[in-house]
Structure formats: C-alpha cells, structure tokens
C-alpha cells in the first residue's frame, strides 16, 4: 500500500528538479519539498507528537501546507485541512470534535509568532502559527479572519 508521502516523495528520486508546487510565493521543486518535509518530520519527532495524533491545518493551498501534509503522512499523523474561509463556528465544532494535538494556521499580515508555542518548538521559520489546542484556548480562534463561507 502506498501512502500520500510515498507518492509525493517518489518524484524526488525520479525528477528532483521538476516543479512540485507553485503558490503565490514561488515555484518549488520535488527536492525543495523533500527538504521541507524532512524539517517538519524532525520537528514533529522532537516534539513527541506520536503516530495517530491529530493535526488541524487552517490554511490556503501553499508549499508550506503541502509540506506539512506530506510530513504528517510520513509521521503517521491524522490531519484535517480547513480553508481559512471556513466560518468560525464550524472551526470551533471541528476543533471540539477532533481535539487535535496541534492547530496550525497561516499567520495573518503583520502578525508575528514566537519560536516556541506552548511546548512545540519549531526550529525553522514558517508562515504558520502553531498552538496546542485546549478548550480553554478556543477563544483565541475567534480572531480568524473569514471572508466567505466555505464548507467541507
């Protein structure tokens, strides 16, 4: 059986210089993807997120999002992806149902984040903000800017 990461990373061996992902920040090769996936896998392992753990990603399609999803697959994590346009009430419902170990979202313009969020250390720069989810921290997620409703 092939997993998501097997399919994507097989291309590294076949065509490392070919474009894997294009987003608003640029074009990235399969070799670029492999490098970023490895950074995420190492961060996940160092932070002791165990196989089967839930990760919630609230982000648009991007190189960073694809890298994290492939890393989650490689680390045997369960991942759920939501559009940033998902209504806040729906995000809360999903968060309460999933009880994810981590909630990852794109930083908003002019928003900065510390290198350590909760107990999760991210040893590289990312366009994501990472929070450890608790019901008490849920209020933080009312600040998500939504524009139009999106449904999964």
FENLINQUI-V324829 format. One record per helix or strand of 3 or more residues. SS is the DSSP state (hx for helix, st for strand). FROM is the first residue (numbers start at 1). LEN is the number of residues. Records with the same first field share a line. If there is no record, write none. Layout:
SS=FROM-LEN ; FROM-LEN
//
This chain:
hx=4-12 ; 30-17 ; 63-12 ; 88-11 ; 135-9
st=19-5 ; 26-4 ; 54-5 ; 78-5 ; 102-5 ; 128-5
//
